[in-house]
Amino acid sequence: MVMEVDEPSTQHGGAGTSMDTSEVPSCVDGIEWKFSQVKGTVDQDESSIADVPPADVISCVEFSHDGEYLATGDKGGRVVIFQRDQSGKYVRGVRSREYNVYSTFQSHEPEFDYLKSLEIEEKINQIKWLKKKNAANFILSTNDKTVKLWKISERERKVADDAWNVERGGSFIGRLNIPQIVPMELIVEASPRRVYGNAHTYHVNSISVNSDEETFLSADDLRINLWHLEITNESFNIVDIKPTNMEELTEVITASEFHPNQCHWLVYSSSKGSIRLCDMRDKALCDQHAKIFEEPEDPAARSFFSEIIASVSDVKFSHDGKFLLTRDYLTVKVWDLRQERAPVETYAVHEHLRSKLCQLYENDSIFDKFECGWSGDDKHILTGSYHNLFRTFARGNQEGKTWEARPGEMHQPLRNRKIGGSASSRKKRAQNQGGAGGDDEIAPDSLDFTRKILHTAWHPQENIIALAATNNLYIFSDV
């Protein structure tokens, strides 16, 4: 049975109706990105990528809800938190967009499952911020098996050394002293508050905090569990796609997220390219989805690689909760929650790689999982690519722009790169232009598939983006 789903509070048409095109910008101006910062050791020798210690490779990036903090996790189990400049300095008429290291701590350690004889990596798969309610910040971090809740707090005052009435090992003699609080050097402490474990048989790929700020979900390849933030010894299984006979397994869960303001809605994507919307008001186990978003496959275009490139690697609700953004290997797609039969917008990201799928399969690059993201106003889309390139699309403009993440001068505009043509045709075109313009075009054959931007994040209010390129964190803005 397919359940009728209430739409968000704004007045929309029913499911399956044509989209109100007034809600999608017909064409918005693109953003010209400028270099802001790069964190981590930058080596101009591109061959040194292989020499980067695996533990230093950044595995997730996430802005806090107000954008004042930026968190990264790496394959070594460490979490590094950056804080936006608090000095009140203004640059080019806007508040400084510089981020500095605020706190670093070890979130997860390598473990060993003795029952299954399996090593559990310390790699941080995802980080999510809780909305700030007091002076402290709280984040959820997860590796393949265990989710942890961390409190990040500041301490800048202490009890004066001479304010105690009883010395250690001594007795009280004389006048009663009132303890005095004195300033001290600022210390940022990260302390584990909850550990949510022993609930996943398979590798956790997603966590998402509910809009009620009381519950969160954790998703692995076959199941999604619902947790209460205050309870660590039990969770509720809300999605289970594991077949009775594992030989009948045809798809796995690849990503999952709660709706930004409807606490009963969640969405999850699969390796078959479908996206399912579930409503927890229907029943406790969401075996029957409320809606399924999938694009019919063209039988004439089917190939050995069809199912691999159709796998959805990331899914994100828009900030207003009306649209879904999904990323597969070749494209990013925008779906209207009221229209399941086809995406309302499709943007080609890797069309130049369609002829190279066999090569990408042989070197395993075809299995790379790229993330995607919305701008704060939902008018722009961000995703990563190879050769330290990333792509931004102004909604309504199919062309998009390709940029290269590389160090530069502060506020220096980034190079707008193009991919296409062979090296010989590119050289000939550059000669015809008097030697100009050739450097901005890259031949698909010369792309470096070891240098890739998988993890991206967009500031929730401003045009500031953070990109993870191997062991470097790049920050760009529009000023």
VENURQUI-V577418 format. One record per helix or strand. SS is the DSSP state (H for helix, E for strand). FROM is the first residue (numbers start at 0). TO is the last residue. If there is no record, write none. Layout:
BEGIN
ss->{SS;SS}
from->{FROM;FROM}
to->{TO;TO}
END
This chain:
BEGIN
ss->{H;E;H;H;E;E;E;E;E;E;E;E;E;E;E;E;E;E;E;E;H;E;E;E;E;H;H;E;E;E;E;H;H;E;E;E;E;E;E;E;H;H;E;H;E;E;E}
from->{20;33;45;53;57;68;77;89;93;98;110;117;125;136;146;180;205;214;222;235;245;252;264;274;290;298;305;313;322;330;344;350;364;371;379;385;388;400;412;415;422;437;440;443;451;463;471}
to->{22;38;50;55;62;73;83;90;94;105;112;119;128;141;158;195;208;218;227;239;247;257;269;278;292;300;309;316;326;335;347;361;366;373;383;385;393;403;412;418;431;439;441;445;457;468;476}
END
